[in-house]
Amino acid sequence: MDEAIRNALPDAVQKISWSMPTYWKKRNLIQFAAFKKHLGLYPGPEAVEAFAGQLQGYKTSKGAIQFPYTAPLPLDLIAEIAVWCRIRYGE
């Protein structure tokens, strides 16, 4: 997941925020974290709403997406969400 986000956001600064890897450019753009049964992606509520159609089948909540370890990671979708966050929040 990190590589997909890094490639999508090459000019963002990588840092730790809220104990999670974070990509930052003037503000937190997107974060992620590993849990027992899933990887969590935190692009914010507007991104989750914007990608709702493509996120069917994944558990989501306000600002969060859960990708279970039992399925391949949708790296192209993750990169697309990261680019959306850069455009929406970072520029």
PECORKA-V694105 format. One record per pair of residues at least 4 apart in sequence whose ideal C-beta (glycine too) atoms are under 6 Angstrom apart, sorted by sequence separation. I is the first residue (numbers start at 1). J is the second residue. D is the distance in whole Angstrom. If there is no record, write none. Layout:
i,j,d
I,J,D
I,J,D
This chain:
i,j,d
2,6,6
5,9,6
24,28,6
25,29,6
43,47,4
51,55,5
84,88,6
85,89,5
86,90,5
17,22,4
34,39,6
35,40,6
55,60,5
60,65,5
22,28,5
23,29,5
67,73,6
15,22,5
23,30,5
33,40,5
58,65,6
59,66,4
15,24,6
22,31,5
32,41,5
12,23,4
13,24,5
17,28,6
20,31,4
21,32,6
31,42,4
48,60,5
12,25,5
20,33,4
30,43,5
9,23,5
12,29,6
45,62,5
5,23,6
45,63,4
44,63,5
42,63,6
42,64,5
54,77,6
40,64,6
41,65,5
40,66,6
38,66,4
39,67,5
38,67,6
38,68,5
51,81,6
1,32,6
47,81,6
47,84,6
1,39,6
43,81,5
47,85,6
43,85,5
30,82,5
30,85,5
29,85,4
29,86,6
29,89,5
29,90,5
27,89,6
25,90,4
4,75,4
8,79,4
9,82,5
4,78,5
8,82,4
4,79,5
8,83,5
1,78,6
5,82,5
9,86,5
